[in-house]
């Protein structure tokens, strides 16, 4: 903003330096009485304009326009009152013209910019970095906490709870390869855990944009062998079957999963939609990309063989969507984060969901099952900020061009929230 106006000022000064010195160097000439009367009339009119501005009869813009017109009329009257062909060469005339130009050119430039330019643009650019001052701090806090946890685990690697928390944190940041490595450490310490195998398969699929590979297929198969009713493994198995064109197998997995879900839950509605898609495909309808499985409750650290924190009634629910005016700025595959941060203290998220734009609008629930760490849960907070962020890069840290929305000071038992991504991150 400051740089812009310094450039404008420099251009105006350069223009005036080109025009005014030649006028001041003109040879002196006698001013006629007629010229003096015209100037007196002009000064009287100019004084009247100042009075009108001070008493509110004229706005600042109208005053500037009227003064510009008055200056132009003065120049025309002075030219007409001189003999035909006699130039305005007197010293006083040169000084007067220089004064008029020094006022008229800046005024005309401001008026022209007000009509043809965009005065708000510079202010928007100047204010943009502070539009979300908490975003950079939150990303820094999260990165510091994750790095501290990673360093602790390198020094004491036999901590399945810590590795599981680190894996979940890496997934939140979109660092899926690192998340897979952390899940492998959990399985090294407590082999064959179905929930951890399903989470690792989900991270493997996310790293490949939903395309199954041998590792993800093997992880899901191993999870279902150990626990045939593991919800996330069933959801992923159905999605992978539909991706390879086997609608019948997808129906087997999803219909089994449907019996395990609460009938009125959002997950049940999503699985019902997937079942309808698989049935249409089995009946010869057009194949379509399988919708990513609904967010299953996160496996707690106890799923890896460690103790879990006690259950809590903390629960925040609502509906998330993207503002209609911004819907064309995102892609169906862009990542959506819905999270809750404490209003006071650390900016680390206490609960987080990861979806895609194609899932919205939809209902959401944040509770202790969606926490990133058993030591930092939603139940332990007072007031929280509920945020939505649509990320083009897939990372949790805000980037220019992402969409965001915030509900401040939300209680941990709030229901019926309307969470809208309606702001573009600059």
VEXROTOR-111396 format. One record per residue (C-alpha): residue in one letter; x, y, z. Coordinates in pm, 1 decimal. Last residue first. Example, Ala and Ser with C-alpha at 12.3 -4.5 7.8 and 13.67 -1.06 7.14 Angstrom:
REC  rest        xx        yy        zz
REC     S    1367.0    -106.0     714.0
REC     A    1230.0    -450.0     780.0
# end
This chain:
REC  rest        xx        yy        zz
REC     X    -505.3   -1456.4      61.9
REC     X    -743.5   -1723.4     194.9
REC     X   -1081.3   -1701.4      20.7
REC     X   -1374.9   -1674.6     261.5
REC     X   -1716.2   -1844.6     253.9
REC     X   -1657.4   -2201.0     372.7
REC     X   -1981.1   -2238.4     568.4
REC     X   -2043.9   -2414.1     901.5
REC     X   -2409.7   -2406.6    1007.7
REC     X   -2422.8   -2550.1    1359.2
REC     X   -2722.5   -2760.3    1465.3
REC     X   -2569.1   -2882.3    1789.0
REC     X   -2323.9   -2745.1    2046.0
REC     X   -2205.5   -2970.5    2329.1
REC     X   -1841.3   -2857.9    2330.6
REC     X   -1946.6   -2492.9    2331.5
REC     X   -1858.3   -2272.1    2032.8
REC     X   -1670.4   -1945.6    2080.7
REC     X   -1588.9   -1869.7    1716.2
REC     X   -1749.5   -2028.0    1404.8
REC     X   -1495.3   -2003.6    1123.8
REC     X   -1492.6   -2041.7     743.7
REC     X   -1220.2   -2116.4     492.7
REC     X   -1144.9   -2148.5     123.6
REC     X    -793.7   -2208.5      -8.0
REC     X    -653.0   -1973.7    -275.2
REC     X    -345.5   -1875.5     -75.1
REC     X    -247.0   -2168.9     152.7
REC     X    -375.9   -2260.3     498.7
REC     X    -193.9   -2544.3     675.0
REC     X    -390.9   -2872.6     668.7
REC     X    -236.6   -2998.9     344.7
REC     X    -435.7   -3145.4      53.3
REC     X    -293.2   -2893.6    -193.1
REC     X    -628.2   -2745.8    -295.9
REC     X    -740.1   -2722.7      66.4
REC     X   -1097.0   -2642.3     165.3
REC     X   -1090.7   -2531.8     527.9
REC     X   -1371.1   -2549.8     782.5
REC     X   -1331.2   -2420.5    1134.7
REC     X   -1495.7   -2468.8    1474.0
REC     X   -1336.4   -2245.4    1736.6
REC     X   -1358.6   -2393.8    2084.2
REC     X   -1493.2   -2303.7    2428.1
REC     X   -1410.7   -2512.2    2732.8
REC     X   -1177.2   -2792.0    2634.4
REC     X   -1099.4   -3125.6    2802.0
REC     X   -1385.5   -3307.9    2633.6
REC     X   -1252.2   -3216.5    2288.3
REC     X    -945.3   -3427.2    2345.0
REC     X    -574.5   -3351.2    2387.3
REC     X    -398.7   -3633.5    2574.8
REC     X    -561.1   -3909.8    2367.9
REC     X    -421.1   -3734.9    2058.8
REC     X    -561.8   -3633.3    1721.9
REC     X    -922.8   -3629.9    1836.4
REC     X   -1197.5   -3763.1    1608.6
REC     X   -1325.0   -4021.0    1860.0
REC     X   -1336.7   -3746.7    2122.6
REC     X   -1614.4   -3568.0    1937.1
REC     X   -1673.4   -3374.6    1615.3
REC     X   -1983.9   -3462.9    1415.0
REC     X   -2062.3   -3356.7    1059.4
REC     X   -2368.2   -3332.1     837.1
REC     X   -2315.3   -3294.2     466.0
REC     X   -2291.5   -3040.8     184.7
REC     X   -2042.0   -3150.3      75.2
REC     X   -1896.2   -3497.7       7.5
REC     X   -1767.3   -3398.5    -340.1
REC     X   -1549.8   -3135.6    -171.0
REC     X   -1360.5   -3413.2       3.1
REC     X   -1347.7   -3512.9     369.5
REC     X   -1102.9   -3502.4     661.6
REC     X   -1243.6   -3463.9    1011.8
REC     X   -1060.4   -3309.0    1307.9
REC     X   -1080.0   -3286.3    1684.9
REC     X    -860.3   -3108.4    1939.7
REC     X    -672.1   -2903.3    1681.0
REC     X    -344.0   -2752.0    1806.7
REC     X    -376.0   -2376.5    1867.5
REC     X    -249.5   -2408.2    2224.6
REC     X    -398.9   -2186.0    2492.5
REC     X    -739.4   -2025.4    2465.2
REC     X   -1014.7   -2066.2    2206.7
REC     X    -935.9   -2435.9    2177.0
REC     X    -934.7   -2563.5    1817.8
REC     X   -1208.2   -2764.4    1645.3
REC     X   -1171.6   -2908.9    1297.2
REC     X   -1340.1   -2967.0     963.7
REC     X   -1085.1   -3022.7     686.6
REC     X   -1193.2   -3052.9     322.5
REC     X    -959.5   -3192.3      55.9
REC     X   -1007.6   -3102.6    -310.9
REC     X   -1133.2   -3391.3    -527.0
REC     X   -1459.3   -3224.3    -630.7
REC     X   -1263.9   -2918.1    -746.1
REC     X   -1293.4   -2569.5    -598.9
REC     X   -1347.9   -2216.4    -735.0
REC     X   -1690.0   -2297.2    -886.5
REC     X   -1840.3   -2335.7    -537.5
REC     X   -1735.2   -1988.1    -429.7
REC     X   -2064.9   -1799.6    -481.7
REC     X   -2263.8   -2096.4    -350.0
REC     X   -2080.2   -2087.3     -18.0
REC     X   -1933.1   -2429.2      61.4
REC     X   -2108.9   -2658.4     307.1
REC     X   -2090.8   -2809.4     653.5
REC     X   -2388.9   -2911.8     867.4
REC     X   -2385.1   -2939.9    1242.5
REC     X   -2257.3   -3139.6    1536.5
REC     X   -2030.7   -3087.2    1835.0
REC     X   -2006.7   -3368.2    2091.6
REC     X   -1846.6   -3392.3    2438.1
REC     X   -2020.9   -3677.5    2623.5
REC     X   -1690.6   -3830.0    2733.6
REC     X   -1552.6   -4182.3    2739.5
REC     X   -1249.7   -4246.1    2952.7
REC     X    -898.8   -4210.1    2803.9
REC     X    -753.8   -4517.0    2639.9
REC     X    -487.9   -4757.6    2764.2
REC     X    -252.0   -4907.9    2514.1
REC     X    -280.2   -5207.7    2281.8
REC     X    -292.4   -5030.6    1949.6
REC     X    -668.0   -5001.5    1970.3
REC     X    -604.6   -4837.7    2306.4
REC     X    -462.6   -4541.0    2120.8
REC     X    -805.4   -4477.1    1986.1
REC     X    -919.3   -4591.0    1646.6
REC     X   -1080.7   -4298.1    1474.8
REC     X   -1452.8   -4318.8    1419.0
REC     X   -1512.5   -4385.0    1051.4
REC     X   -1510.7   -4095.8     809.3
REC     X   -1734.0   -4204.2     528.6
REC     X   -1573.0   -4411.1     255.7
REC     X   -1453.0   -4225.7     -52.0
REC     X   -1721.0   -4221.1    -322.1
REC     X   -1656.4   -4484.0    -585.7
REC     X   -1579.9   -4345.6    -926.9
REC     X   -1866.2   -4412.2   -1163.3
REC     X   -1955.1   -4707.6   -1386.1
REC     X   -2251.9   -4655.3   -1613.1
REC     X   -2552.3   -4878.6   -1545.8
REC     X   -2550.9   -5250.3   -1626.2
REC     X   -2753.9   -5379.2   -1332.4
REC     X   -2435.5   -5435.5   -1131.7
REC     X   -2345.5   -5068.2   -1181.2
REC     X   -2686.0   -4957.4   -1055.9
REC     X   -2649.7   -5189.1    -757.7
REC     X   -2305.8   -5046.0    -680.5
REC     X   -2437.9   -4688.9    -692.7
REC     X   -2730.4   -4776.0    -466.1
REC     X   -2489.3   -4938.6    -221.9
REC     X   -2270.0   -4626.9    -224.8
REC     X   -2571.5   -4408.4    -141.6
REC     X   -2665.7   -4644.3     141.5
REC     X   -2306.8   -4622.0     265.3
REC     X   -2334.1   -4243.9     279.2
REC     X   -2665.9   -4258.7     466.3
REC     X   -2521.1   -4504.1     719.0
REC     X   -2217.4   -4280.3     774.3
REC     X   -2447.6   -3982.0     834.9
REC     X   -2616.0   -4173.0    1113.9
REC     X   -2988.3   -4250.8    1131.6
REC     X   -2958.6   -4630.5    1101.1
REC     X   -2663.0   -4661.5    1345.6
REC     X   -2397.1   -4859.0    1156.6
REC     X   -2318.8   -5231.3    1181.6
REC     X   -2589.2   -5356.4     944.3
REC     X   -2468.9   -5114.7     676.9
REC     X   -2117.5   -5258.4     696.0
REC     X   -2244.0   -5598.6     583.3
REC     X   -2430.1   -5434.6     296.1
REC     X   -2111.3   -5245.3     208.8
REC     X   -1884.3   -5551.3     196.5
REC     X   -2116.0   -5777.3      -1.9
REC     X   -2223.1   -5491.8    -229.4
REC     X   -1860.0   -5417.9    -322.4
REC     X   -1814.1   -5785.1    -407.1
REC     X   -2107.3   -5773.2    -650.0
REC     X   -1995.1   -5441.2    -802.1
REC     X   -1659.6   -5583.1    -914.3
REC     X   -1542.3   -5309.2   -1153.4
REC     X   -1187.6   -5258.6   -1020.1
REC     X   -1289.3   -4935.8    -848.7
REC     X   -1602.6   -5103.4    -711.6
REC     X   -1390.9   -5364.3    -533.6
REC     X   -1159.6   -5096.6    -393.1
REC     X   -1454.9   -4900.2    -253.9
REC     X   -1610.8   -5208.6     -97.4
REC     X   -1284.0   -5309.8      66.8
REC     X   -1237.3   -4954.6     197.7
REC     X   -1578.8   -4949.7     366.4
REC     X   -1529.1   -5299.9     509.5
REC     X   -1182.8   -5204.6     642.5
REC     X   -1327.0   -4887.9     799.7
REC     X   -1599.8   -5081.6     978.3
REC     X   -1401.9   -5386.8    1111.0
REC     X   -1670.9   -5655.3    1100.3
REC     X   -1452.9   -5939.2     966.3
REC     X   -1189.3   -5876.7    1238.4
REC     X    -852.4   -6056.7    1194.6
REC     X    -917.8   -6165.8     837.1
REC     X   -1081.6   -5829.5     767.1
REC     X    -769.7   -5639.7     880.7
REC     X    -540.5   -5868.5     678.1
REC     X    -749.3   -5814.4     363.5
REC     X    -745.5   -5437.2     416.7
REC     X    -365.9   -5434.5     463.7
REC     X    -310.3   -5658.4     159.4
REC     X    -519.4   -5436.0     -67.2
REC     X    -335.3   -5125.0      60.6
REC     X       7.4   -5284.6      -0.3
REC     X     -78.5   -5426.4    -342.8
REC     X    -205.3   -5094.4    -474.3
REC     X    -546.3   -4927.6    -470.0
REC     X    -597.3   -4588.7    -642.5
REC     X    -761.4   -4337.3    -406.8
REC     X    -531.1   -4043.8    -484.9
REC     X    -221.3   -4262.2    -441.7
REC     X    -114.6   -4117.0    -104.6
REC     X    -478.2   -4126.5       6.5
REC     X    -493.5   -4498.7     -70.2
REC     X    -185.2   -4569.2     141.0
REC     X    -325.0   -4356.0     424.3
REC     X    -654.9   -4549.1     416.0
REC     X    -463.9   -4878.8     415.5
REC     X    -271.8   -4760.5     723.8
REC     X    -597.6   -4676.4     899.1
REC     X    -738.7   -5019.8     814.2
REC     X    -425.9   -5192.7     947.1
REC     X    -446.7   -4982.3    1264.4
REC     X    -808.8   -5083.9    1319.0
REC     X    -733.5   -5453.7    1255.6
REC     X    -432.5   -5475.1    1496.6
REC     X    -209.9   -5748.5    1348.0
REC     X     115.1   -5669.0    1522.5
REC     X     148.1   -5457.7    1840.0
REC     X     502.0   -5309.6    1841.2
REC     X     582.0   -5351.2    1472.9
REC     X     220.4   -5266.2    1390.1
REC     X     262.8   -4926.8    1559.3
REC     X     589.6   -4871.1    1371.7
REC     X     413.7   -4953.6    1045.1
REC     X     150.7   -4690.9    1129.3
REC     X     433.0   -4434.8    1161.0
REC     X     574.0   -4527.4     818.1
REC     X     225.3   -4502.6     664.9
REC     X     179.1   -4156.9     820.6
REC     X     513.5   -4043.2     676.8
REC     X     398.4   -4151.0     330.0
REC     X      63.2   -3977.0     387.4
REC     X     197.8   -3633.3     474.5
REC     X    -140.4   -3462.6     416.9
REC     X    -105.9   -3258.2     735.5
REC     X    -395.4   -3442.8     899.7
REC     X    -243.7   -3771.7     789.0
REC     X      83.4   -3677.1     961.0
REC     X    -106.2   -3608.5    1283.4
REC     X    -281.6   -3945.0    1270.7
REC     X      53.7   -4119.2    1223.1
REC     X     209.3   -3923.7    1511.0
REC     X     -77.5   -4018.4    1742.8
REC     X     -32.7   -4383.9    1648.4
REC     X     342.6   -4366.0    1700.1
REC     X     294.2   -4210.8    2044.2
REC     X      39.8   -4469.1    2154.6
REC     X     263.7   -4751.2    2027.9
REC     X     560.6   -4630.2    2237.7
REC     X     872.7   -4846.0    2190.1
REC     X    1065.1   -4584.1    1986.1
REC     X    1210.1   -4387.1    2281.2
REC     X    1469.7   -4143.3    2138.6
REC     X    1321.2   -4146.6    1788.9
REC     X     977.8   -4128.5    1949.7
REC     X    1069.5   -3811.9    2139.0
REC     X    1197.5   -3649.6    1819.6
REC     X     874.4   -3735.3    1635.5
REC     X     665.0   -3592.8    1921.2
REC     X     862.3   -3268.1    1920.3
REC     X     825.8   -3244.5    1541.9
REC     X     450.4   -3296.2    1571.2
REC     X     417.1   -3029.6    1840.5
REC     X     629.4   -2781.1    1647.9
REC     X     436.0   -2841.7    1324.3
REC     X     102.1   -2798.3    1501.3
REC     X     210.6   -2476.4    1670.4
REC     X     346.8   -2338.4    1341.8
REC     X      25.3   -2424.3    1155.9
REC     X    -181.3   -2259.4    1428.9
REC     X      36.3   -1948.0    1425.4
REC     X       6.4   -1924.2    1045.7
REC     X    -372.3   -1957.9    1062.2
REC     X    -423.0   -1723.8    1362.4
REC     X    -357.6   -1407.4    1165.5
REC     X    -640.4   -1490.9     925.7
REC     X    -711.9   -1173.0     732.8
REC     X    -374.4   -1032.3     839.5
REC     X    -193.1   -1117.7     515.2
REC     X    -488.0    -979.6     317.1
REC     X    -489.4    -630.0     465.6
REC     X    -243.1    -473.7     223.1
REC     X    -385.3    -655.8     -76.3
REC     X    -738.5    -551.1      15.0
REC     X    -630.0    -192.6      72.5
REC     X    -464.2    -184.8    -267.6
REC     X    -775.8    -323.0    -433.1
REC     X   -1017.4     -88.1    -260.0
REC     X    -920.9     211.7    -473.2
REC     X   -1013.2      25.8    -794.0
REC     X    -940.5     250.6   -1090.2
REC     X   -1154.2     423.6   -1352.5
REC     X   -1366.1     674.0   -1158.7
REC     X   -1161.2     717.7    -841.1
REC     X    -840.4     704.5   -1042.0
REC     X    -967.2     989.3   -1262.2
REC     X   -1065.0    1196.8    -960.6
REC     X    -726.9    1142.6    -794.3
REC     X    -538.3    1227.3   -1113.8
REC     X    -749.8    1539.4   -1174.7
REC     X    -681.2    1663.1    -823.1
REC     X    -307.1    1592.5    -857.8
REC     X    -296.5    1774.3   -1197.1
REC     X    -518.7    2068.6   -1098.1
REC     X    -326.9    2182.0    -790.5
REC     X      28.1    2201.5    -929.1
REC     X    -120.2    2302.6   -1263.7
REC     X    -297.0    2601.9   -1112.9
REC     X      12.9    2712.2    -928.6
REC     X     225.2    2684.6   -1241.7
REC     X     -34.0    2875.9   -1443.7
REC     X     -38.6    3152.0   -1183.3
REC     X     341.9    3168.5   -1177.3
REC     X     355.3    3187.3   -1557.1
REC     X      86.8    3456.7   -1565.4
REC     X     277.1    3651.6   -1304.5
REC     X     594.5    3635.4   -1511.9
REC     X     413.4    3747.0   -1822.4
REC     X     407.5    3530.6   -2134.8
REC     X      45.0    3447.7   -2193.6
REC     X      70.9    3455.2   -2569.0
REC     X     -75.0    3734.2   -2782.0
REC     X    -231.4    3576.9   -3095.4
REC     X    -556.5    3764.1   -3063.6
REC     X    -529.4    4023.1   -2785.1
REC     X    -579.9    3894.3   -2431.5
REC     X    -926.4    3858.7   -2275.8
REC     X    -991.1    3520.5   -2436.2
REC     X    -681.9    3356.1   -2283.2
REC     X    -758.7    3486.5   -1935.8
REC     X   -1117.6    3367.1   -1960.9
REC     X   -1010.5    3016.3   -2074.2
REC     X    -758.4    2980.6   -1792.7
REC     X   -1015.1    3094.6   -1536.5
REC     X   -1277.9    2854.2   -1670.6
REC     X   -1035.4    2560.1   -1629.1
REC     X    -961.6    2660.2   -1272.2
REC     X   -1331.8    2685.6   -1193.8
REC     X   -1392.6    2340.6   -1341.6
REC     X   -1119.7    2191.8   -1120.6
REC     X   -1261.1    2372.9    -820.0
REC     X   -1606.3    2228.4    -888.6
REC     X   -1469.9    1873.3    -920.8
REC     X   -1270.6    1900.9    -597.1
REC     X   -1570.8    2042.6    -410.3
REC     X   -1799.5    1768.3    -544.8
REC     X   -1557.1    1503.3    -422.8
REC     X   -1519.6    1664.3     -80.3
REC     X   -1896.7    1690.8     -45.7
REC     X   -2061.0    2030.1     -79.4
REC     X   -2317.1    2209.6     141.7
REC     X   -2145.6    2071.0     449.3
REC     X   -2059.9    2400.3     618.2
REC     X   -1685.8    2360.4     549.8
REC     X   -1730.3    2257.4     185.8
REC     X   -1966.3    2545.0     107.8
REC     X   -1721.8    2786.2     273.0
REC     X   -1434.4    2651.0      61.9
REC     X   -1644.2    2682.5    -252.8
REC     X   -1722.5    3045.1    -166.5
REC     X   -1350.1    3113.4    -127.4
REC     X   -1290.2    2968.3    -475.3
REC     X   -1561.1    3191.0    -620.6
REC     X   -1406.4    3500.1    -459.3
REC     X   -1061.3    3394.8    -583.0
REC     X   -1195.0    3349.7    -937.3
REC     X   -1365.9    3690.9    -935.2
REC     X   -1043.1    3851.7    -815.5
REC     X    -854.3    3668.6   -1089.7
REC     X   -1095.0    3794.4   -1354.7
REC     X   -1065.4    4144.7   -1220.4
REC     X    -685.6    4124.7   -1232.6
REC     X    -692.8    4003.0   -1592.0
REC     X    -908.1    4300.3   -1692.7
REC     X    -670.4    4532.9   -1516.1
REC     X    -401.6    4402.5   -1744.9
REC     X     -94.1    4215.8   -1623.3
REC     X     228.9    4350.7   -1751.1
REC     X     472.2    4099.5   -1890.8
REC     X     769.1    3912.9   -1744.3
REC     X     966.2    3671.4   -1963.5
REC     X     888.0    3303.8   -1913.7
REC     X    1115.4    3102.7   -1677.6
REC     X     835.6    3015.9   -1433.8
REC     X     630.1    2848.6   -1705.0
REC     X     927.0    2641.2   -1823.8
REC     X     986.1    2524.0   -1462.7
REC     X     621.4    2408.4   -1413.8
REC     X     560.2    2143.6   -1680.0
REC     X     839.5    1883.9   -1656.0
REC     X     879.3    1916.8   -1279.7
REC     X     501.2    1880.2   -1243.2
REC     X     501.6    1550.1   -1429.8
REC     X     796.2    1415.8   -1228.3
REC     X     625.1    1517.3    -904.5
REC     X     307.1    1336.8   -1007.0
REC     X     499.1    1020.8   -1100.9
REC     X     688.4    1022.8    -768.8
REC     X     364.3    1064.2    -573.7
REC     X     204.3     768.3    -753.3
REC     X     512.6     552.3    -683.9
REC     X     506.8     648.9    -315.2
REC     X     134.2     570.9    -309.6
REC     X     193.0     218.2    -435.0
REC     X     487.1     155.1    -201.3
REC     X     276.0     249.3     100.5
REC     X       0.0       0.0       0.0
# end
